[in-house]
Amino acid sequence: MKQTQDDVNDAKVYLNGLGLGSISAAVYLVQKADFDPKKIHIFEQNPEMDLVGGSMDASTKIVDGKPVYFMRGSRMYEDKVYCCTKELWSLIPYDEYGSCLDDQERNREECDVDTVVRLLHADGEKDSGHDLGLGLVETVQMARLMAIPESAIPTDAKITDYFSEAFFRSNYWYMWRALFAFQPWHSAVEMRRYMRLFFHRMSDMEKMTSLERTRYTNYHSFVLPALRLLTEKGVNIHYGCRITDVDFKVSGEQRWIERLYLQTAAGEPMEAIEIRPHDRAFLTIGSIVSNHEYGSHDQPVSMKPPEKPGGGYLLWQKIVAKQPDLGRPERFLRDISLSRMMHFTVTFRGNLFERKFQWLVERQMGRQSPLPLTQSPWIMHLHTYRQPFFPGQAADTCVIWVSALGEDNKGQFVQKPMYECTGREMLEELLGHLWGDLDEDEKAELLETSYCVPCRLPYGISQFLPRADGDRPPVIPEGSQNFALLGQFVEIPDGIVFTTEYSVLGAILAIKGLVDSSIEPPAMYFGQHDPWTNLATAKAILR
């Protein structure tokens, strides 16, 4: 059916949730496609006063009259891989001085990363990371995986299928895992994609001078400014409701979404929305923060198994029940023991932690890359930031975030599995790894003047699970006339999941294919085609 100009002018766009995929699509529609913002509708299940942003949320609560900070994720950036993300930032006003990208560049100039202590081993042994720990065998294994065409990698192939045990004991693996949260049983395809796109940074694994962080949390640095932009432009954000199901119309090889079903946040049915052929529906499927559980300083997280997956997965399951070729959500839900991760956010009062940590790593807060604690049974990685990390944060307050991939293991200093520990016990384990000989008075002060919020994500790294062709649907499925799929569980050739880049690129591709064909995503950069990059990488491996 050919669209008329009247159809184009009258078209509406519908999106589910205020995750980065929907936010990016809305920003590009308004700022680059010149789409009427009043004809964009976003349905968000959280109430308006709650913070949104998917895995890039950030929040504050008051405990004993003082603010406590916490978040579900922390993202890092660099200048070549994150070109779509940075283009998005350039479209979002930040303050009177410019865009979110302008502020990001100012922040990098003011607080550049230049790591001295790259890893912390047993008994507090510092390691610069200068020696990547890769021998000839491991180097050949890496080169072989990068050289293999993706199509030649078998279904469900794991990283362990391509690397020996020595690789997983190398400094390179410890640092790699701290940056990207890979586990040995994860997908060889995803590992290959990351290795190809970050190849040009292998020579910088020691100092991490290319690493960038936002001034404040990701939420405050670009999610909240994006929401302000969309609201001011007149985009319709419907809080307290969600899209739960869709109806399709199929004619030959073409198909359309013709109806959206909605519920209130309390589960009450709402009036369905009829979707016309010239309207557009951009639906985020799956979620890495689905079914998350928070604990507290004095309470562990709940370990009650999810009765059913969260909204993003439920919607995907209902879509697939009607159109079976649109992915296989059960493949990413199949085994929580392979996809879970934990993390905790700590709010310190006073400057003791900040002073001691800066002395330990020989760098100011914010100039240190993620610190792998290589002997931690919980596989902890410490992320520190330029302070204040939250707007309005007091000068005598310090906020850090710790990710962990070994929740089943007993701690070295707290003899319990991580998931059984309170926030206080998690902090005690962290302090033991940082300073095994910590003075008892200092330890007591740090534990008594802090508050630790644990969080468990059952599907936090599920997008890395080994997979087969067809497990993830394309952004614009075959035959689609008016709908696209967004998020971390669509298939974008050569793209890397678990990044903002993947969500933003998916949104750009959806708009290019269904709204404005003149919009082009920035090209991906592959450093292995540059001879100087190859030389620098070879020198890094051999040193």
C-alpha positions as CSV (number, residue, x, y, z in Angstrom):
1,M,0.0,0.0,0.0
2,K,1.6,3.3,-1.1
3,Q,1.6,6.1,1.4
4,T,0.4,9.5,0.5
5,Q,1.9,12.7,1.9
6,D,-1.2,13.2,4.0
7,D,-0.5,9.7,5.6
8,V,3.1,10.8,6.4
9,N,2.0,14.0,7.9
10,D,-0.7,12.3,10.0
11,A,1.5,9.4,11.2
12,K,2.0,8.7,14.9
13,V,4.8,6.8,16.6
14,Y,4.3,4.5,19.6
15,L,7.1,3.3,21.9
16,N,7.1,1.1,25.0
17,G,9.2,2.2,28.1
18,L,11.7,4.9,28.8
19,G,14.8,2.7,28.2
20,L,17.5,4.0,26.1
21,G,16.1,2.5,22.9
22,S,12.9,4.4,23.2
23,I,14.5,7.6,24.4
24,S,17.0,7.5,21.5
25,A,14.3,6.9,18.9
26,A,12.2,9.8,20.2
27,V,15.2,12.2,20.3
28,Y,16.2,11.3,16.7
29,L,12.6,11.6,15.5
30,V,12.3,15.1,16.9
31,Q,15.9,16.4,16.4
32,K,16.9,14.8,13.0
33,A,13.8,13.4,11.3
34,D,11.7,16.6,12.0
35,F,8.8,14.5,13.2
36,D,6.0,16.2,15.0
37,P,6.7,15.6,18.7
38,K,3.0,15.8,19.6
39,K,2.5,12.6,17.5
40,I,5.0,10.6,19.5
41,H,3.6,8.5,22.4
42,I,5.8,6.6,24.9
43,F,4.2,4.3,27.5
44,E,6.2,3.9,30.7
45,Q,5.1,1.6,33.5
46,N,6.7,3.6,36.3
47,P,4.9,6.5,37.8
48,E,6.2,9.9,36.8
49,M,8.0,10.6,40.1
50,D,10.1,7.4,39.8
51,L,13.4,7.5,38.0
52,V,13.5,5.8,34.6
53,G,16.1,5.0,32.0
54,G,16.3,1.2,32.2
55,S,19.8,0.0,33.2
56,M,21.0,3.7,33.4
57,D,18.7,4.8,36.2
58,A,20.0,6.4,39.3
59,S,18.2,7.1,42.5
60,T,18.4,8.5,46.0
61,K,16.6,7.6,49.2
62,I,16.8,9.1,52.7
63,V,18.1,6.9,55.5
64,D,18.4,8.4,59.0
65,G,17.9,11.8,57.6
66,K,20.7,11.6,55.0
67,P,20.7,10.8,51.3
68,V,21.8,7.3,50.1
69,Y,22.6,6.8,46.5
70,F,22.2,3.7,44.3
71,M,21.9,2.7,40.6
72,R,21.5,-0.5,38.5
73,G,24.3,0.1,36.0
74,S,27.4,2.2,35.2
75,R,28.5,2.7,31.6
76,M,31.9,3.8,30.2
77,Y,32.8,5.2,26.8
78,E,35.5,5.9,24.3
79,D,35.8,8.0,21.1
80,K,35.7,5.4,18.3
81,V,33.3,2.7,19.4
82,Y,30.6,5.0,20.8
83,C,30.0,7.2,17.8
84,C,26.2,6.7,17.7
85,T,26.0,7.5,21.5
86,K,28.0,10.6,21.0
87,E,25.9,11.7,18.1
88,L,22.8,11.3,20.4
89,W,24.5,13.4,23.1
90,S,25.1,16.1,20.5
91,L,21.3,16.3,19.9
92,I,20.4,16.8,23.6
93,P,20.8,20.3,25.2
94,Y,22.6,20.0,28.6
95,D,22.9,23.5,29.9
96,E,23.5,27.1,28.8
97,Y,27.0,26.1,27.6
98,G,25.9,23.5,25.1
99,S,24.9,19.9,24.5
100,C,25.4,16.7,26.6
101,L,28.4,16.0,24.2
102,D,29.9,19.4,25.0
103,D,29.7,18.7,28.7
104,Q,31.2,15.2,28.2
105,E,34.2,16.7,26.4
106,R,34.6,19.3,29.1
107,N,34.5,16.7,31.8
108,R,37.1,14.6,30.0
109,E,39.5,17.5,29.8
110,E,39.0,18.3,33.5
111,C,39.3,14.7,34.7
112,D,41.2,12.4,32.2
113,V,41.8,8.7,33.1
114,D,45.5,7.7,33.5
115,T,45.7,4.5,35.5
116,V,48.7,3.5,37.6
117,V,47.3,0.5,39.5
118,R,45.4,-1.5,37.0
119,L,44.8,-4.7,39.0
120,L,44.9,-5.7,42.7
121,H,46.0,-9.3,43.4
122,A,46.2,-11.4,46.5
123,D,47.5,-9.7,49.7
124,G,47.1,-6.2,48.1
125,E,49.7,-6.7,45.5
126,K,49.5,-3.9,43.0
127,D,49.9,-4.5,39.2
128,S,50.2,-1.9,36.5
129,G,48.8,-4.2,33.9
130,H,51.9,-3.6,31.7
131,D,52.3,-7.3,31.2
132,L,49.1,-8.6,29.7
133,G,50.1,-12.2,30.5
134,L,49.5,-13.5,27.0
135,G,51.8,-16.1,25.7
136,L,52.2,-17.2,22.1
137,V,49.4,-19.8,22.5
138,E,46.9,-17.3,23.8
139,T,47.9,-14.7,21.2
140,V,47.3,-17.2,18.4
141,Q,44.0,-18.2,19.9
142,M,42.9,-14.5,19.9
143,A,44.0,-14.0,16.3
144,R,42.3,-17.1,15.2
145,L,38.9,-16.1,16.7
146,M,39.1,-12.7,15.2
147,A,39.9,-14.1,11.8
148,I,37.1,-16.7,11.7
149,P,34.1,-15.5,9.8
150,E,31.2,-15.2,12.2
151,S,29.1,-17.5,10.0
152,A,31.7,-20.3,10.6
153,I,31.3,-20.2,14.4
154,P,29.1,-23.1,15.4
155,T,25.8,-22.6,17.1
156,D,26.0,-22.1,20.9
157,A,29.8,-21.8,20.7
158,K,31.4,-20.6,24.0
159,I,34.5,-18.6,24.7
160,T,36.0,-21.6,26.3
161,D,35.8,-23.4,23.0
162,Y,38.5,-21.1,21.6
163,F,40.8,-20.4,24.5
164,S,42.9,-22.5,26.9
165,E,42.8,-22.3,30.7
166,A,45.9,-20.1,30.7
167,F,44.0,-17.3,28.9
168,F,41.5,-17.1,31.8
169,R,44.3,-16.6,34.3
170,S,45.9,-13.7,32.3
171,N,45.9,-10.1,33.3
172,Y,44.3,-9.4,29.9
173,W,41.3,-11.5,30.8
174,Y,41.0,-10.0,34.3
175,M,41.0,-6.5,32.8
176,W,38.7,-7.5,29.9
177,R,36.2,-9.0,32.3
178,A,36.2,-5.9,34.5
179,L,35.3,-3.8,31.5
180,F,32.7,-5.9,29.8
181,A,31.4,-8.5,32.3
182,F,32.1,-11.6,30.2
183,Q,32.1,-15.0,31.7
184,P,34.1,-18.0,30.2
185,W,30.8,-19.8,29.2
186,H,29.5,-16.8,27.2
187,S,29.1,-16.6,23.5
188,A,32.2,-16.8,21.3
189,V,30.4,-14.7,18.7
190,E,29.9,-11.8,21.2
191,M,33.6,-12.2,22.3
192,R,34.7,-12.0,18.7
193,R,32.6,-8.9,18.0
194,Y,34.1,-7.1,21.1
195,M,37.6,-8.1,20.2
196,R,37.2,-6.7,16.7
197,L,35.6,-3.4,17.7
198,F,38.0,-2.7,20.7
199,F,41.1,-4.0,18.9
200,H,42.5,-0.5,18.6
201,R,42.4,-0.1,22.4
202,M,44.4,-3.2,23.2
203,S,47.6,-1.1,23.5
204,D,45.8,1.1,26.0
205,M,44.7,-1.7,28.4
206,E,47.4,-0.6,30.8
207,K,46.7,3.1,31.3
208,M,43.2,3.2,29.9
209,T,43.7,6.8,28.8
210,S,41.0,6.4,26.2
211,L,38.3,5.6,28.8
212,E,35.6,8.2,29.3
213,R,32.9,8.7,31.9
214,T,30.1,11.2,32.2
215,R,30.3,14.0,34.7
216,Y,27.5,12.6,36.8
217,T,25.7,9.3,36.6
218,N,24.5,8.3,33.1
219,Y,21.0,9.1,34.2
220,H,21.8,12.7,35.2
221,S,24.2,13.3,32.4
222,F,22.1,12.5,29.4
223,V,18.9,10.5,30.3
224,L,17.3,13.2,32.4
225,P,18.3,16.0,29.9
226,A,16.8,13.9,27.1
227,L,13.5,13.6,29.0
228,R,13.5,17.3,29.6
229,L,14.0,17.9,25.9
230,L,11.2,15.5,24.9
231,T,8.8,17.0,27.5
232,E,9.5,20.5,26.4
233,K,9.0,19.6,22.7
234,G,5.6,18.1,23.5
235,V,6.2,14.4,23.3
236,N,3.5,12.5,25.0
237,I,4.9,10.4,27.8
238,H,2.2,8.3,29.5
239,Y,3.4,7.2,32.9
240,G,1.9,4.4,34.9
241,C,1.0,2.1,32.0
242,R,2.6,-0.3,29.6
243,I,2.2,-2.1,26.3
244,T,1.4,-5.8,27.1
245,D,0.5,-7.3,23.7
246,V,0.0,-6.6,20.0
247,D,-2.1,-7.8,17.1
248,F,-0.7,-8.3,13.7
249,K,-2.2,-8.1,10.2
250,V,-0.5,-10.3,7.6
251,S,-1.0,-10.1,3.8
252,G,1.3,-12.2,1.7
253,E,4.8,-11.4,2.6
254,Q,3.9,-8.1,4.3
255,R,2.8,-7.6,7.9
256,W,1.8,-4.8,10.1
257,I,1.0,-4.2,13.8
258,E,-2.6,-3.1,13.9
259,R,-3.4,-3.0,17.6
260,L,-1.6,-2.3,20.9
261,Y,-3.0,-3.6,24.2
262,L,-2.2,-1.7,27.4
263,Q,-2.4,-2.1,31.1
264,T,-2.0,0.2,34.0
265,A,1.0,-0.4,36.3
266,A,-1.4,-2.2,38.6
267,G,-2.4,-4.6,35.9
268,E,-5.8,-3.2,35.0
269,P,-6.7,-3.4,31.3
270,M,-6.8,-0.1,29.3
271,E,-8.4,0.8,26.0
272,A,-6.5,-0.7,23.1
273,I,-4.9,1.5,20.5
274,E,-5.6,1.0,16.8
275,I,-2.4,1.3,14.8
276,R,-2.9,2.4,11.2
277,P,-0.7,1.2,8.3
278,H,1.1,4.6,8.2
279,D,1.6,4.7,12.0
280,R,4.8,3.3,13.5
281,A,5.4,1.1,16.5
282,F,8.9,0.8,17.9
283,L,8.9,-1.9,20.6
284,T,11.7,-2.7,23.0
285,I,12.0,-6.4,23.7
286,G,13.7,-8.1,26.6
287,S,15.4,-6.4,29.5
288,I,18.7,-6.8,31.3
289,V,17.3,-5.3,34.5
290,S,14.1,-7.4,34.5
291,N,13.1,-8.9,37.9
292,H,15.9,-7.1,39.7
293,E,15.9,-7.2,43.5
294,Y,17.4,-4.7,45.9
295,G,18.7,-5.4,49.4
296,S,19.9,-2.8,52.0
297,H,22.7,-2.2,54.3
298,D,21.2,-4.6,56.8
299,Q,19.2,-6.9,54.5
300,P,20.4,-9.3,51.7
301,V,18.6,-9.3,48.4
302,S,15.6,-11.5,48.0
303,M,16.5,-14.9,46.3
304,K,12.9,-15.8,45.5
305,P,12.9,-17.1,41.9
306,P,11.0,-15.0,39.5
307,E,7.5,-16.3,38.9
308,K,7.6,-14.9,35.4
309,P,10.0,-12.6,33.5
310,G,9.4,-8.9,33.5
311,G,7.5,-6.8,31.0
312,G,10.0,-6.5,28.2
313,Y,10.3,-10.3,28.1
314,L,6.5,-10.9,28.5
315,L,5.8,-8.6,25.6
316,W,8.4,-10.4,23.5
317,Q,6.9,-13.8,24.3
318,K,3.5,-12.6,23.3
319,I,4.8,-11.2,20.0
320,V,6.6,-14.5,19.2
321,A,3.4,-16.5,20.0
322,K,1.8,-14.7,17.0
323,Q,4.9,-14.3,14.8
324,P,7.3,-17.1,15.6
325,D,10.1,-15.8,13.5
326,L,10.7,-12.8,15.7
327,G,13.3,-14.3,18.0
328,R,13.4,-16.8,20.8
329,P,13.2,-15.1,24.2
330,E,13.4,-18.4,26.1
331,R,17.0,-18.8,24.9
332,F,17.9,-15.8,27.1
333,L,15.8,-16.9,30.0
334,R,17.0,-20.5,30.1
335,D,19.4,-20.6,33.0
336,I,19.7,-17.7,35.6
337,S,22.9,-19.3,36.9
338,L,24.5,-18.3,33.6
339,S,23.1,-14.8,33.2
340,R,23.0,-13.3,36.7
341,M,25.2,-10.6,38.2
342,M,25.2,-8.6,41.4
343,H,26.4,-5.2,42.3
344,F,26.3,-2.7,45.1
345,T,26.5,1.0,45.5
346,V,28.2,2.5,48.6
347,T,27.7,6.0,50.0
348,F,30.5,7.0,52.3
349,R,30.3,9.9,54.8
350,G,33.5,11.7,55.5
351,N,36.6,11.6,53.4
352,L,38.3,8.5,54.8
353,F,37.6,6.1,51.9
354,E,38.4,8.7,49.3
355,R,41.8,9.5,50.9
356,K,42.8,5.9,51.4
357,F,41.7,4.8,47.9
358,Q,43.6,7.7,46.2
359,W,46.7,6.8,48.2
360,L,46.2,3.1,47.2
361,V,45.9,3.7,43.4
362,E,48.1,6.8,43.3
363,R,45.4,8.7,41.4
364,Q,42.6,11.1,42.2
365,M,39.0,9.8,42.2
366,G,37.8,9.7,38.6
367,R,41.2,9.2,37.0
368,Q,41.2,5.4,37.8
369,S,39.9,2.7,35.5
370,P,37.7,-0.1,36.9
371,L,39.9,-2.1,39.4
372,P,39.7,-5.9,39.1
373,L,40.2,-7.6,42.5
374,T,41.6,-10.7,40.9
375,Q,41.6,-13.0,44.0
376,S,38.0,-12.1,45.0
377,P,35.8,-15.2,45.1
378,W,32.9,-12.9,44.2
379,I,34.8,-11.6,41.2
380,M,34.5,-8.0,42.2
381,H,35.3,-5.0,40.1
382,L,35.5,-1.6,41.7
383,H,34.3,1.4,39.8
384,T,35.2,4.9,41.2
385,Y,34.2,8.3,40.0
386,R,34.9,11.9,40.0
387,Q,33.0,13.3,43.0
388,P,30.3,14.5,43.3
389,F,28.8,11.7,41.2
390,F,25.2,12.7,41.9
391,P,24.1,16.3,41.6
392,G,23.7,17.9,45.0
393,Q,25.9,15.3,46.6
394,A,27.6,16.8,49.7
395,A,31.3,17.6,49.6
396,D,32.1,15.1,52.4
397,T,30.3,12.2,50.6
398,C,31.8,9.7,48.2
399,V,29.9,7.2,46.0
400,I,31.3,4.1,44.5
401,W,29.8,1.1,42.6
402,V,31.0,-2.5,42.6
403,S,30.0,-5.2,40.1
404,A,30.4,-8.9,40.9
405,L,30.1,-12.1,38.8
406,G,30.5,-14.8,41.5
407,E,27.5,-14.5,43.8
408,D,27.5,-18.3,44.7
409,N,31.0,-18.3,46.1
410,K,31.9,-17.8,49.7
411,G,33.7,-14.6,50.4
412,Q,37.4,-14.5,51.6
413,F,36.7,-12.3,54.6
414,V,33.0,-12.9,55.0
415,Q,32.4,-16.6,54.9
416,K,29.1,-16.6,53.1
417,P,27.9,-16.6,49.5
418,M,27.4,-13.1,48.2
419,Y,23.7,-13.4,47.8
420,E,23.3,-14.2,51.5
421,C,25.2,-11.0,52.5
422,T,23.8,-7.7,53.7
423,G,25.2,-4.5,52.2
424,R,27.4,-4.1,55.3
425,E,28.9,-7.5,54.8
426,M,29.6,-6.9,51.1
427,L,31.4,-3.7,52.1
428,E,33.4,-5.6,54.7
429,E,34.5,-8.1,52.1
430,L,35.5,-5.2,49.7
431,L,37.5,-3.5,52.4
432,G,39.4,-6.7,53.2
433,H,40.5,-7.0,49.5
434,L,41.6,-3.4,49.3
435,W,43.4,-3.2,52.7
436,G,43.9,-6.6,54.3
437,D,45.8,-4.9,57.1
438,L,43.2,-2.2,57.7
439,D,43.4,-0.6,61.1
440,E,40.4,-1.7,63.2
441,D,39.4,1.8,64.1
442,E,39.5,2.8,60.4
443,K,37.5,-0.3,59.5
444,A,34.9,0.5,62.1
445,E,34.6,4.1,60.9
446,L,34.2,3.1,57.3
447,L,31.5,0.5,58.2
448,E,29.6,2.8,60.5
449,T,29.6,5.9,58.3
450,S,28.5,4.3,55.1
451,Y,25.5,2.7,53.6
452,C,25.6,-0.1,51.0
453,V,22.7,-1.0,48.7
454,P,23.1,-4.4,47.0
455,C,21.2,-5.3,43.8
456,R,20.8,-8.6,42.0
457,L,20.0,-8.8,38.3
458,P,18.9,-12.4,37.3
459,Y,19.2,-11.5,33.6
460,G,21.9,-8.9,33.8
461,I,24.3,-10.5,31.3
462,S,21.8,-12.8,29.5
463,Q,22.5,-11.1,26.2
464,F,25.9,-12.7,26.2
465,L,24.6,-16.3,26.4
466,P,25.6,-18.6,23.6
467,R,23.0,-18.4,20.8
468,A,22.0,-19.5,17.3
469,D,20.9,-17.6,14.2
470,G,17.3,-16.4,14.7
471,D,17.5,-16.2,18.5
472,R,17.5,-12.4,18.1
473,P,15.2,-10.8,15.5
474,P,16.4,-8.0,13.2
475,V,15.5,-4.4,14.0
476,I,13.1,-4.3,11.1
477,P,11.8,-7.8,10.6
478,E,11.3,-9.2,7.2
479,G,8.0,-7.9,5.7
480,S,7.4,-5.3,8.3
481,Q,5.6,-2.3,7.0
482,N,5.1,-0.3,10.3
483,F,7.0,-1.8,13.2
484,A,10.6,-2.2,14.5
485,L,12.1,-3.9,17.5
486,L,14.6,-2.1,19.8
487,G,16.9,-2.9,22.7
488,Q,19.7,-5.3,23.6
489,F,18.0,-8.4,22.1
490,V,17.7,-7.5,18.5
491,E,20.3,-8.5,15.9
492,I,22.6,-5.8,14.5
493,P,25.4,-7.2,12.4
494,D,28.8,-6.6,14.0
495,G,27.2,-4.6,16.9
496,I,28.1,-5.2,20.5
497,V,25.4,-5.8,23.1
498,F,25.6,-4.6,26.7
499,T,26.4,-1.1,25.5
500,T,24.6,2.2,25.0
501,E,25.9,2.1,21.4
502,Y,23.7,-1.0,20.6
503,S,20.5,0.6,21.8
504,V,21.2,3.9,20.0
505,L,22.2,2.2,16.8
506,G,19.1,0.1,16.8
507,A,16.9,3.2,17.2
508,I,18.7,5.0,14.3
509,L,18.2,1.9,12.0
510,A,14.5,1.8,12.9
511,I,14.0,5.4,12.0
512,K,16.1,5.1,8.8
513,G,14.1,2.1,7.6
514,L,10.6,3.3,8.5
515,V,10.6,7.1,8.9
516,D,13.5,8.9,7.2
517,S,15.8,7.0,4.8
518,S,18.2,10.0,4.7
519,I,19.3,9.3,8.3
520,E,22.6,7.4,8.4
521,P,24.3,5.9,11.5
522,P,28.0,6.7,11.9
523,A,30.2,3.9,10.5
524,M,31.7,1.4,12.8
525,Y,35.5,1.6,13.3
526,F,37.7,-1.6,12.9
527,G,41.2,-0.8,14.0
528,Q,42.7,-4.0,12.8
529,H,42.7,-2.5,9.3
530,D,45.1,0.2,10.4
531,P,48.8,-0.9,10.2
532,W,49.9,1.5,13.0
533,T,47.2,0.0,15.3
534,N,48.4,-3.5,14.5
535,L,52.0,-2.5,15.4
536,A,50.9,-0.9,18.7
537,T,48.9,-4.0,19.6
538,A,51.8,-6.3,18.8
539,K,54.1,-4.3,21.0
540,A,51.5,-4.5,23.9
541,I,51.3,-8.3,23.6
542,L,55.1,-8.7,23.5
543,R,56.2,-6.3,26.2
